[in-house]
Every structure is written in C-alpha cells, then in structure tokens.
C-alpha cells in the first residue's frame, strides 16, 4: 500500500485546517510531533491526516479538544 508524505502546506490544504492550528494541535498533544525532513520541514503521514479528520468530526459533534484527544489516544 502506498504511503503518502505531506508538508504542512499540503496537510493544511487536504484537511482544510490552517497551518497555525495544526502547529497548535501538535503543541497540545492532539497531533503527534511530525517527522522532519533534513531541511527541518514538518512531514505528515496518512495516519496523521486520519487523526486530524477524526478531531474535526469530534468537534462537529460538540466535543472539546480535550475530549477528542482522550478518544483519539
């Protein structure tokens, strides 16, 4: 199965989430710290995109970020 790798710009575009929000989600532990390229760019995988989409759905259902994090962990 192919494995996708996204930069933060691509990740933001595919998810519809602002890059600043993505970095905030990393900071609070909602998203894991991404791998980094040799140049220091954040690199995200398909699993990260799935987790972010889960968080988006949880928010639509009225869950807080803390509740979404508990469910995702």
N, C-alpha and C positions, 0 to 999 in steps of 0.2 A: 504494500500500500504506500503511495507517495506521501511524503512528509513535507508540509509547507512551512516556510520560514518567512516571517513578516517583519519589516521595520516598523517603528512606531507610527509613521505616517500611513503605511498600508493597513496596519492594525486598526488605527483610528477610522480610516475610510471604510473598511469592511464591517466594523462594529457600529459605526455611527456615533462613537464616543470621542470627545475632544481629547487630544494628547495630554493636556494638563490633568484631566480627570483620570486618565489611565495611570499617570505617574502618582496621583493621589491614592488611587486604589492599591498600587504597589506599596506605597508608604504605610498604609494602614493594615497591610497584610491580606487584603481582599484578593489580590492577584500576587502570585509568587514573583520574586525578583527574576527578571528575564536573563537569559544568557546574553553575553556581549560579544560583538564582533571584535576583531583585532583592533579596529579603529575606535572601539568603545560604544558603538551603536547598539541600542537595545534590539534584541531579536526575539520574536514571539513565535510560538508554535500553534498548531491546530488546537491542541488541548487548552491553551491559554484563551483562544478565541471562544471555544465552547464554554469555558468557565465564565468569561465576560458576558456571553449571551445568557447564561443561567442567571447571573446577577441582574441583568436588565429585566428578565422575566420576573424575577423575585420582586424587584422594585415596582413593576407594573401591578403586581398582586398586593402591593401595600406593605411589603416587608421593609424593615430598616436595613441599612448596610450591615449592621452587626448581626442581625438575624440571617441575612443572606450568607454572611461569612460562616456562621455556625452550620448552616445547611450544606454549604459547599465543602466544608472540611471533613 
